[in-house]
Amino acid sequence: MPDAPATPVTGLCTHTLTSLHYRDDDLVEDLLGKKTFTEALLKQILNRTPRGVDLRITDAVLIVLMEHGLTPSAIATRLVYMSAPENLQGAVSAGLLAVGSSFVGTMENCSGLLDRIGAAADADAEALEIAREHKALKAAVPGFGHHLHKPVDPRAYKLLDMARAEPELPGDKVRALERLSAAVDAVAGRPITINATGAVAALLGEIGVPTAVMRGFAVISRAAGLVAHIVEEQQSPAGRFIWDTVEHAIPFVAAAEAPR
């Protein structure tokens, strides 16, 4: 990573009295009506003109991550919106705070493991070591397993098929994921599905998205899904039902009677 300049600078946006620029593109003349949102966001984030393969992979990833049903992020958004319907952005923000290492954002954790495998002198041995480390901790390997989709997560395998069909992609991250999958299965003694965020980690890595940036793509995508949950909450409110259900399902127990 290059040294930071002594005085902070920005290369993202500038303006004059008559124009506004995103990096080196004139917003009005170069972007509006000529580029898609995905093209603009990739150039802003990666600081390069995206290729066709970059756009195809990114669009697929954003679609996969957008909606997962009534997950913690969606429930948080609905409950906050129920409490403060005048604050749509606060409700979306509440849901985005749940994008992390357990839900939605696990591609970052998985990508770190793929980086380890790619940097190892013996990739297969490194993959096996990772699988054994997680088994010893009784922890799931990020990017593997799913409580609903068995024996495979169909989203993951579709994404990986798309990546394999793109000759411009180097394939290193997909092969690292395949090595890790074989090691996870061997250590578990049974097949463990690659889940959607595991595949997303490989695909974003293939187009050059750094590991530390990947969770940002989950945030971008999930924001759209959470807005849709607010629209549904406006039309068919579920927030109060969720609140009532939890209140009745979790009874009060006096301290003297609480289990120890």
JOGI-V286977 format. One record per pair of residues at least 6 apart in sequence whose ideal C-beta (glycine too) atoms are under 7 Angstrom apart, sorted by sequence separation. I is the first residue (numbers start at 1). GAP is how many residues later the second one is. D is the distance in whole Angstrom. If there is no record, write none. Layout:
i = {I:I}
gap = {GAP:GAP}
d = {D:D}
This chain:
i = {15:21:25:43:84:99:117:120:134:163:185:233:14:19:20:43:81:134:146:185:13:42:101:184:13:19:22:31:117:80:81:116:117:131:164:204:12:39:80:130:163:11:42:181:201:204:77:80:116:160:77:39:42:38:77:113:177:22:76:77:76:23:38:23:38:74:177:22:73:76:73:23:73:177:72:73:174:113:173:73:72:73:12:71:110:173:174:109:110:173:106:170:106:156:169:156:65:156:160:163:144:151:153:156:159:163:152:153:155:159:151:153:156:160:141:150:153:156:163:149:159:145:146:144:145:144:146:130:144:145:143:144:127:131:135:143:123:127:130:131:118:143:144:124:128:132:143:123:127:131:118:143:114:117:114:117:114:117:113:110:114:110:114:107:111:64:106:110:114:107:107:111:64:115:107:60:112:111:60:108:111:57:108:107:108:105:107:53:105:104:53:53:99:51:104:99:99:96:99:96:95:96:92:95:64:92:65:92:64:61:91:61:88:61:57:57:73:77:81:57:78:65:74:77:81:54:65:73:77:53:62:66:74:78:82:61:65:66:65:82:62:66:67:81:82:62:66:78:79:78:46:79:78:79:75:45:41}
gap = {6:6:6:6:6:6:6:6:6:6:6:6:7:7:7:7:7:7:7:7:8:8:8:8:9:9:9:9:9:10:10:10:10:10:10:10:11:11:11:11:11:12:12:13:13:13:14:14:14:14:15:16:16:17:17:17:17:18:18:18:19:20:20:21:21:21:21:22:22:22:23:24:25:25:26:26:28:29:29:30:31:31:32:32:32:32:32:33:33:33:36:36:37:37:37:38:39:39:39:39:40:40:40:40:40:40:41:41:41:41:42:42:42:42:43:43:43:43:43:44:44:47:47:48:48:49:49:50:50:50:51:51:52:52:52:52:53:53:53:53:54:54:54:55:55:55:55:56:56:56:58:58:59:59:62:62:63:63:67:87:87:88:88:90:90:91:91:91:91:93:94:94:95:96:97:99:99:100:102:103:103:106:106:107:107:110:111:113:113:114:115:116:116:117:118:119:120:123:123:126:127:127:131:131:132:134:135:135:136:139:139:142:142:143:146:149:149:149:149:150:151:152:152:152:152:153:153:153:153:154:155:155:155:155:155:156:156:156:157:157:158:158:158:158:158:159:159:160:160:161:162:163:164:164:167:168:179}
d = {7:6:5:6:6:5:5:4:7:6:5:6:5:6:5:6:7:5:5:6:7:4:6:5:6:7:6:6:5:6:4:6:5:6:7:5:7:6:4:7:5:6:6:5:7:6:5:4:7:6:6:6:6:5:6:5:7:7:5:3:5:6:5:7:6:6:6:6:4:6:7:7:4:4:5:6:5:7:4:7:6:6:6:6:4:4:7:4:3:5:5:7:7:7:4:5:7:6:5:7:5:6:5:5:4:5:5:7:4:7:6:5:6:7:5:7:6:4:6:6:6:5:6:5:6:7:5:6:6:6:6:6:4:4:5:6:7:5:7:5:6:6:6:6:4:6:3:6:4:4:5:6:5:4:4:6:6:6:6:6:6:5:7:4:4:5:4:4:6:4:4:6:7:6:7:6:5:4:6:6:6:7:5:5:5:4:7:5:5:5:5:6:6:7:6:5:6:6:6:6:7:6:6:4:5:5:7:6:7:5:6:6:6:6:5:7:6:5:5:5:6:7:7:5:5:5:5:7:6:7:7:5:5:5:7:6:4:7:6:3:7:5:4:7:6:4:4:6:5:4:6:6:7:7:6:7:7}
